[in-house]
């Protein structure tokens, strides 16, 4: 007898917005275009915004043939389907996203898009790595304006520790798989951030811009809950 469960290839968490205040993201790197198309159609039918991460251009083009109104963000390597919420210049719970260099922009862009999907404005402050520390110092007055900071860095991953030693906000560190030799695909940056002497620095996994964005979202929503008490 055929097991009906064998035909179920995905189970959408359509209650996640009500339960956690965030949409379900689709990990796209290891899914086929056909699988992503099926998920997109189901999410669209449910009236839910879709965010799919880690999508290369070829796969995005294949998906767009079946769903023409899907939008691709090549820098972030992400797809979205559905109307994105307005954030404004001074949106709900502003976040700054810093990068050590321009090579970190892809991960930062993933975080930025994930925040946009939740109506949160984020400012990108790129190329302020520790190799030229004056670049970061010049940005300190601007950085004081933001509620949460996401800091993306590869190589030795020192930038989040420096930022956490200078600024009081919650800081989420993102190790990026940039570097050669002992950088080991972001492992050196990850270990450096985990071993940071800056107190209270939070660290997500390598290249996990989406995870950093959702950590920032939880911080912001937690603060709003406290404010309403």
Secondary structure as UniProt FT lines:
FT   HELIX           4..7
FT   TURN            14..15
FT   HELIX           16..20
FT   STRAND          25..27
FT   TURN            29..30
FT   HELIX           33..45
FT   TURN            46..47
FT   STRAND          50..53
FT   HELIX           57..66
FT   TURN            68..69
FT   STRAND          71..73
FT   TURN            74..77
FT   STRAND          78..81
FT   TURN            89..90
FT   TURN            92..93
FT   STRAND          95..99
FT   HELIX           102..104
FT   HELIX           105..116
FT   TURN            117..119
FT   STRAND          122..125
FT   HELIX           130..132
FT   HELIX           133..137
FT   TURN            138..139
FT   HELIX           140..143
FT   TURN            144..145
FT   STRAND          148..153
FT   TURN            155..156
FT   HELIX           159..166
FT   STRAND          170..175
FT   HELIX           181..186
FT   HELIX           187..194
FT   TURN            199..200
FT   STRAND          202..204
FT   TURN            206..207
FT   HELIX           209..227
//
